[in-house]
């Protein structure tokens, strides 16, 4: 029995291939009649995934406007998995065509694009979910709701760090081409940190001072940010993309009556309340089951789940990214948002 959501896949690169493999494994009845991919090699690799899963192969229409003109009335949703700079136009076109949209991270490359995309979402009445692992994580949702409840008191400060051997791994990759990436390590892997902190903070930044180090290249490989939220809480963000071949993260939220520890992808959650001797892992039963991004998108479409990663969080992150770039260009000068 079909789940009823007919999907167009926009982009067939490595990340898209991973998503589709999960969809065909966990929701094998999701119809994917058409994809949009200009690279013959990427499309051929995607076809192998369909073949391995025993699923009917999709048609490839490399031009998105032509795809929507020909297929929009035969589709319900689009999953956009393309380079960052293409997200705004592609998501806008899909929403205007009447499709709901699951959009890979980061949502867009500027706050102006974020505001315009929210306007399009509101005007068309479409659904827009951003595929950020953090916001989609039940751990982050649980932590964010706990912080908003006031149970842990005031948020006093937030400290976050993310690291990866990104500089060497991404040599020659489009992610190191600023024209289509929108930024370097801080805006790629580091976008998970910016988004998760923006989600946990639950409010805009008031001031930011930032230093981005390009190490002579075209995109930033390291970044340090000091910020103050509108409530007065202080934030530090540290992104290192030049370390050895490894990847990891930590996020601490220090409150007046508790401490939260998690990671930028929301893979774990620890909590310490007054009287506790140390941070203790929150049991999975308390936060709910973990699902893939497509599973959560379907749950939101059915009305079973409130949108855990709406574009409003993406806008908060985009404002932060704009301020980070501006401060760095001014030598770390303080920028008021």
PyMOL commands that set and color helices and strands:
alter all, ss='L'
color gray80, all
select helices_A, chain A and resi 14-26+40-53+64-74+84-96+111-124+133-136+138-149+166-169+174-176+178-181+185-187+189-201+284-287+293-302+311-329
alter helices_A, ss='H'
color red, helices_A
select strands_A, chain A and resi 7-10+34-36+59-60+77-80+100-104+128-131+155-164+205-213+222-229+234-240+247-255+258-262+269-273+280-281+335-336
alter strands_A, ss='S'
color yellow, strands_A
deselect
rebuild
show_as cartoon
